[in-house]
Amino acid sequence: MATAELGEWVVGSATMRMSMRRFTRLTNAISKKVQNHAAAIALHYMHYNFCRIHKTLRVTPAMEAGLTDHVWTLEEVALLLEAKNMEAKSKKRGSYKKKSA
């Protein structure tokens, strides 16, 4: 890992630690399940990149990268998550076949 990459990782980690109590020590905001922890991280990055205007950029990172043309609201993020959950529930499972012994 190059020094520049390590520096970027450390800065990202500091941002996450300052924003989320899950990453600081001596706190009761812990994740008991790995899935909950992953969901909290995903939500943090979604807000950081799509909802929060950065001072140096004067836009969101997603707007700067050309991924979106507006600042997302938390309602839009919630609707996106709801649509993804509905999509996952609507997938049919394959038929069950007994294994021959």
N, C-alpha and C positions, 0 to 999 in steps of 0.2 A: 504494500500500500504506500503510495507516494505521500510526502509530507503535506502537499496541498489538499489531497483527498482527505487525509486525517483531520486537517484543520476545518474543512467543510463539515465533516461528520461531527466534530466537537461543537461547532457553532450550532448545528441542527439539534444536537442533544441538549445544549444549554437552553435553546428556545423551548424545546419540549419540556424540560425540567421546570422551567419558569412558568409554563402554562398549565401543566398538569400535576396535581398533587400526587398522583400515582408514582411519579418518578423521583420524589424527594424522600428523604429519610424521616423517620419519626412522624408518620402520618397514619391516619386510619382510613384513608382513601385507597384501599388496595383492591385488586381484582382476585377473586377467589377462583375464577375460571379463566383459562387461556383465551377462550372465545370472547369473553367480556373485555379482556385486556386488548386484544386485537381490534375489537370494535371501537374502543375508546381511542386508540391510536389512529385508526382510520378516520374517525370523526374529527379528531384534532387536525389532521392533515387536510381534510376536506375544508374545514373552516379556515385554516391558515392560508390555503391556496386559492379558494374560491370566494370567501366571504369577507376577508379582512383586507382593507386597503393598506398597503405598506408605504411608509413615509418616503422612502428613497425612490420607489417606483411611481408613486402617486396613483397606482392602480393595483389590482390583485395580481399575484404571480401568474394565475391562469389567463388573465387578460393580456398580460405582457407576452405570454407564450402563444397567444392566439387561439386558446382553447375555448374561450367564451367571449361574449361581447358586453357583458354586464356583471355587476357585483351580485352574487347570489344572496338570497335571504335564507335564514334558517328554515323557513317554511319550504323553500325549494329543495333544500337538502333532505328534509323529512319526507317530502313527496317522492324523491328519488329512492330513498331507502325503502319506503312503503311499496313502490313499484317493483323493486328488486325482490322483496320478500314475497309479494304476490306471484311473481314469475317463478320463484323457486318452489312455491307450494303447488303451482299448477302443473308442474312437470309430472308426467305419469311414470310410475315405476314399471319395470319389466315384469313379465309373468314369473311366477315362482315355479321352479322345477326341482323335484327331488333328485338328489344325487343317488346314483345306484351304488349300493355297497358291495 
